[in-house]
Amino acid sequence: MKMVGVKTLLIFLFLNAMLAPMVIEAASHNKVKRVKPPKPTKPVQELLTCKSRKSKCFMKRIKCPIECPKVKPKNPKDKACFLDCYSPKCEAVCKSRKPNCNGPGAACYDPRFIGGDGIVFYFHGRSNEHFTLISDKDLQINARFIGLRPEGRTRDYTWIQALGLKFGHHNFTLEATRTEKWDDNVDHLKLSHDGTELIIREGHSSEWNSTQGDIQVERTSTTNSLTVTIPDLVEISVNVIPVSEEDSKIHNYQIPANDSFAHLEVQFRFFGLSSNVEGILGRTYRPDFDNPAKPGVAMPVVGGDDNYRTSSLLATDCARCVFSPGSVKDEDDSLMMEYGMLDCKGGEVFESGMPIIKNRTLGGSVGNGSCSCSSVSAETTGVNMGQSQIGDEVPETVEAVVAPAGAKCGDPFDVEVVKTTEVGLMVGVDLLNNQELLREVVLAEGDVHVPQ
């Protein structure tokens, strides 16, 4: 028995010695390798720059916050990066691209406004009539009101259904289209520019730009939301919504079953309004305006129907309208300096300090670079623009724009006035005072250079 036990033990040890390496080798092949998870990628924070010399942020490169690294986020629900060049703080902040009905410049609901002074007020107007919201020398914004008056009421319930904008010698309209049943997936916006209907492809961030570069429209959601930007004048955030059944019951609107009363929620952001600006909303931006709507009142209603009623959506015939696009704007009367807009389409990049000089007689440009840009009119500076060729011995003035490094055609730049006293001699560059003899330049056809 002992011999059998010893033999069994020896066989077991032998087999164990033989099999152990095989088991270890097999286990090594089946071993699960631990892979370190990839480090989260940090989003690229965009850099923004203010190009107005009157801004404290002039030409500073400001980085977007990590919470909103993009100016135009892919997700329409994400907040966007925004740099207010005229706030006391020179910093980028996060904000929604939809209208904020509780922020300054808002016009929402049964029209409830928040003025430039921060005071809430209501203006009811009348259904199917037009009223001026903003009237300044170079900007007019009217609104068309829709509404209804249930039996027993003394006034109409009203909402803003359309906006009509006039700027320079152009016009733009946007309106909420009538619909019986509301559907968020159907676009209810109708747009036009200078009388021609605009069709902007549905989809977040789809955009349209005028050929002159003086207005841009961008969708901020797939349907029913957009932003309208007129450089140096106004940025308008717009949203189309219906009057809900719940609101109708709460306020006793008595909305009929065959009309959802689609209307606009709007928020305005203005640039360079004059101290003489008029309009239901515009007057609240005047430094001397005493708002009759007192804080603390549950529903402060202000009048002004007769002062601000217009004959149509694009009319400027209200009693207090001041729109006059041909007039010279007093720079001291503006909240901030204006700057020009290059209107080229090519997107070419220019070297730092490269002036793009337009000769009005030739109707073209002289300068280095293939983009033949024409600058804005310098009428706002009070300078009489000359019409001579570069190289004329007769003292004349021509207009120019000096592009910063990396600038592209279509970007805004400060307008500078160039005065030639002789062939290729002294130049004056001062937007406000038109002072002369600040730099020497060489003005030769096909080559423009500003010594540093």
KOLDOVO-864117 format. One record per residue (C-alpha): z, y, x; residue in one letter. Coordinates in steps of 0.5 Angstrom, whole numbers, padded with zeros to 4 digits, always signed. Each point is the difference from the previous one (the first is absolute). Layout:
ZYXA;...
END
This chain:
+0000+0000+0000M;+0002+0005+0006K;-0007-0002+0003M;-0004+0002-0006V;+0004+0006-0001G;-0001+0002+0007V;-0008-0001-0001K;+0000+0004-0006T;+0003+0006+0003L;-0004+0000+0006L;-0006-0001-0005I;+0002+0006-0004F;+0001+0004+0007L;-0007-0002+0002F;-0003+0003-0006L;+0004+0006+0000N;-0002+0002+0007A;-0007-0002-0002M;-0001+0004-0007L;+0005+0006+0002A;-0006+0004+0004P;-0005-0002-0005M;+0005+0003-0006V;+0001+0007+0005I;-0008+0000+0001E;-0001+0000-0007A;+0005+0005-0002A;-0002+0005+0005S;-0007+0000-0004H;+0003+0001-0006N;+0005+0005+0002K;-0001+0007-0004V;-0001+0006+0004K;+0004+0006-0002R;-0005+0006-0001V;+0003+0007+0000K;-0002+0004-0006P;-0004+0006+0002P;+0003+0006+0001K;-0001+0005-0006P;-0006+0005+0001T;+0002+0007+0000K;-0004+0004-0005P;-0005+0005+0004V;+0003+0007-0002Q;-0005+0005-0001E;+0000+0007+0003L;-0001+0007-0004L;-0002+0007+0002T;+0001+0006-0003C;-0006+0005+0002K;+0002+0006-0003S;+0003+0005+0005R;+0005+0003-0005K;+0003-0007-0001S;+0006-0001+0005K;-0003-0007+0001C;-0007+0003+0003F;-0003-0005+0004M;+0006-0005+0001K;-0001-0007-0001R;+0005-0003-0005I;+0001-0007-0001K;+0001-0003-0007C;+0006-0004-0002P;+0001-0007+0001I;+0001-0001-0007E;-0007+0003-0002C;-0004+0000+0006P;-0007+0001-0003K;-0003+0006-0004V;-0004-0004-0004K;+0004-0007-0001P;-0004-0006-0002K;+0005-0001-0006N;+0000+0005-0005P;+0007-0001-0002K;+0002+0002+0008D;+0003+0006+0001K;-0005+0005+0005A;+0001+0004+0006C;+0000+0007-0001F;+0001+0006+0004L;+0001+0007-0003D;-0002+0005+0005C;+0003+0006-0004Y;+0007-0003-0001S;+0006+0002+0005P;+0001-0007+0003K;-0006-0002+0004C;+0000-0007-0002E;-0004-0006-0003A;+0003-0003-0007V;-0001-0005-0004C;-0002+0001-0007K;-0004-0003-0006S;-0007+0002-0001R;+0001+0000-0008K;+0002+0006-0003P;+0008+0002+0000N;+0001+0002-0007C;+0007+0003+0003N;-0003+0004+0006G;-0002+0007+0000P;-0007+0001-0002G;+0000-0006-0005A;-0003+0001-0007A;+0002-0007-0005C;+0002-0002-0006Y;-0001+0005-0006D;-0001+0005+0005P;+0006+0000+0004R;-0001+0004+0006F;+0004+0001+0006I;-0002+0007+0003G;+0000+0002+0008G;+0007+0003-0001D;+0002-0007-0002G;+0002+0002-0007I;-0002-0005-0006V;-0004+0003-0006F;-0004-0002-0006Y;-0007+0003-0002F;-0002-0003-0007H;-0007+0004-0001G;-0004-0003-0005R;-0004-0006-0001S;-0008+0000+0002N;+0001+0007+0004E;+0000+0002+0007H;+0005+0004+0004F;+0000+0002+0007T;+0005-0004+0005L;-0002+0004+0006I;-0004+0006+0001S;-0001+0003+0007D;-0005+0004+0004K;-0003-0007+0003D;+0002-0005-0005L;+0000-0001-0008Q;+0003-0006-0003I;+0000-0001-0008N;+0003-0005-0004A;-0003-0003-0007R;+0006-0002-0005F;-0001-0005-0005I;+0005-0002-0005G;+0002+0000-0007L;+0005+0003-0006R;+0003-0005-0004P;+0002+0002-0007E;+0006+0005-0001G;-0001+0002+0008R;-0001+0008+0002T;-0003-0002+0006R;-0005-0005+0003D;+0002-0005+0005Y;-0004+0001+0006T;-0002-0004+0007W;-0005+0002+0005I;-0006-0004-0001Q;-0005+0004+0006A;+0000+0004+0005L;-0005+0005+0002G;+0000+0003+0007L;-0004+0006+0003K;+0000+0001+0008F;-0005+0005+0003G;-0007-0001-0004H;+0002-0008-0001H;+0003-0003-0006N;+0003-0007-0001F;+0003-0003-0007T;+0004-0006-0001L;+0002-0003-0007E;+0004-0006-0003A;-0005-0003-0005T;+0002-0002-0007R;+0001-0007-0001T;+0003-0004-0006E;+0004-0005+0003K;+0003+0001+0007W;-0002-0005+0006D;+0002+0001+0007D;-0005-0004+0003N;-0006+0005-0003V;-0001+0007+0003D;+0001+0006-0004H;-0002+0005+0004L;-0006+0004+0000K;-0002+0005+0006L;-0006+0005+0001S;-0002+0005+0006H;-0004+0006-0001D;-0002-0003-0007G;-0002-0007+0003T;+0004-0006-0003E;+0003-0003+0006L;+0001-0008+0000I;+0005-0002+0006I;+0001-0008+0001R;+0006-0003-0003E;+0005-0002+0005G;+0006+0003+0004H;-0002+0005+0005S;-0007+0000-0002S;-0002+0008+0001E;-0006+0005-0001W;-0001+0006+0004N;-0005+0006-0002S;-0006+0001+0005T;+0004+0007+0002Q;+0006-0003+0002G;+0004+0004-0005D;+0003-0005-0005I;+0002-0007+0001Q;+0002-0005-0006V;+0004-0006+0002E;+0002-0006-0004R;+0008-0002+0001T;-0001-0006-0004S;-0005-0004-0003T;-0001+0004-0006T;+0003+0006-0004N;+0003+0003+0006S;-0003+0005+0006L;+0001+0006+0004T;-0004+0006+0000V;+0000+0004+0007T;-0003+0007+0001I;+0001+0002+0007P;+0005+0006+0001D;+0001+0001-0008L;+0003-0006-0003V;+0001-0008-0001E;+0001-0003-0007I;+0003-0006-0001S;-0003-0003-0007V;+0002-0006-0004N;-0002-0002-0007V;+0004-0003-0005I;+0001-0001-0008P;+0005+0002-0005V;+0004-0006+0000S;+0003-0003-0007E;+0007+0001+0003E;-0001+0007+0001D;-0004+0001-0007S;+0006-0002-0003K;+0006+0003+0004I;-0004+0007-0001H;-0003-0001-0007N;-0007+0001+0003Y;-0003-0004-0005Q;-0006-0002+0004I;-0005-0003-0004P;-0002-0008+0001A;-0008+0002+0002N;+0002+0005+0006D;+0005-0001+0006S;+0000+0007+0002F;-0002-0001+0007A;+0002+0006+0004H;+0002+0002+0007L;+0006+0000+0004E;-0001+0005+0006V;+0003+0003+0006Q;-0003+0006+0004F;+0001+0002+0007R;-0002+0007+0002F;-0002+0003+0007F;-0001+0007+0000G;+0001+0003-0007L;+0000+0008+0000S;+0006+0003-0002S;-0004+0003-0006N;-0001-0007-0003V;-0001-0001-0007E;+0001-0006-0005G;+0005-0004-0004I;+0002-0003+0006L;-0003+0004+0005G;+0004+0006-0002R;+0007-0004+0002T;-0003+0000+0008Y;+0000+0008+0000R;+0006+0003+0004P;+0002+0005-0005D;-0001-0005-0007F;+0007+0000-0004D;-0001-0007-0004N;+0002+0001-0007P;+0002-0007+0000A;+0007+0000+0002K;+0003-0006+0003P;+0005-0004-0004G;-0004+0000-0007V;-0002-0006-0003A;-0007+0001-0001M;-0002+0007+0003P;-0007+0002-0004V;-0004+0006+0003V;-0005+0004-0003G;-0007+0003+0002G;-0005-0003-0004D;-0004+0006-0001D;+0001+0002+0007N;-0003-0006+0003Y;-0005-0003-0005R;-0007-0001+0002T;-0006-0001-0004S;-0002-0007+0004S;+0002-0005+0005L;-0003+0004+0006L;+0000+0007-0003A;+0004+0006+0004T;+0001+0005-0006D;+0007-0001-0002C;+0004+0007+0000A;+0003-0001+0006R;-0005-0004+0004C;-0001+0003+0007V;-0005-0005+0003F;-0006+0004+0004S;-0003-0005+0005P;-0004+0006+0004G;+0006+0004+0001S;+0003+0001+0007V;+0007-0003+0001K;+0006+0004+0003D;+0003-0005+0005E;+0006+0003+0000D;+0001-0001-0008D;-0001-0008+0002S;+0005-0005+0000L;-0003-0003+0007M;-0006+0001+0004M;-0007-0003-0002E;-0004-0004+0004Y;-0007-0002+0000G;-0004-0007-0002M;-0006-0002+0004L;-0005-0003-0004D;-0003-0005+0004C;-0001-0007-0002K;-0001-0004+0007G;+0007+0000+0002G;-0002+0001+0008E;+0006+0002+0004V;+0000+0006+0004F;+0004+0002+0007E;+0006+0004+0000S;-0002+0008-0001G;-0007-0002-0002M;-0002+0006-0005P;-0006-0002-0005I;-0003+0007-0001I;-0005+0001-0006K;-0005+0005+0001N;-0002+0003-0007R;-0007+0002+0002T;-0002-0007+0002L;+0004-0003-0005G;+0002-0005+0005G;+0005-0001+0006S;+0001+0001+0007V;+0004-0005+0004G;+0002-0006+0004N;+0000-0006-0005G;-0005-0003-0005S;+0004+0002-0006C;-0003+0006-0003S;+0006+0003-0003C;+0000+0007-0004S;+0007+0003-0001S;+0003+0003-0006V;-0002+0008-0002S;+0005+0004+0004A;+0000+0005-0006E;+0007-0001-0001T;+0002+0003+0007T;-0004+0007-0002G;-0005-0001+0005V;-0007+0002-0001N;-0004-0006+0002M;-0006+0001+0005G;-0007-0003-0001Q;-0002+0001+0007S;-0002-0006+0005Q;+0004-0002+0006I;-0002+0004+0006G;-0002+0007-0004D;+0002+0006+0004E;+0002+0004-0007V;+0008-0001-0001P;+0000-0005-0006E;+0005-0005-0003T;-0001-0008-0001V;+0005-0005-0003E;+0003-0006+0004A;+0005-0005-0001V;+0003-0003+0006V;+0002-0008+0000A;+0006-0003+0003P;-0001-0006+0004A;-0002-0006-0004G;-0002+0004-0006A;-0005-0003-0004K;-0005+0004-0005C;+0003+0000-0007G;+0007+0002+0003D;+0003+0007-0001P;+0001+0005+0006F;+0002+0007+0000D;-0005+0005-0001V;-0002+0005+0006E;-0004+0006+0000V;-0004+0000+0007V;-0003+0007+0001K;-0006+0001+0006T;+0000+0007+0003T;-0006-0002+0005E;-0004-0006+0002V;+0006-0005+0001G;+0006+0005+0001L;+0006+0001-0003M;+0003-0004-0006V;+0005+0002-0005G;+0004-0006-0003V;+0005+0003-0005D;+0000-0003-0008L;+0005+0006-0002L;-0001+0006+0004N;-0007-0001+0003N;+0002+0002+0007Q;-0005+0000+0005E;-0001-0002+0007L;+0004-0006+0000L;-0004-0005+0004R;-0007+0000+0004E;-0005-0005-0003V;-0007-0002+0003V;-0005+0000-0006L;-0006-0003+0001A;-0005-0004-0004E;+0002-0007+0000G;+0007+0001+0003D;+0006+0003-0002V;+0006+0000+0005H;+0007+0003-0001V;+0004+0001+0007P;+0007-0003+0000Q;
END
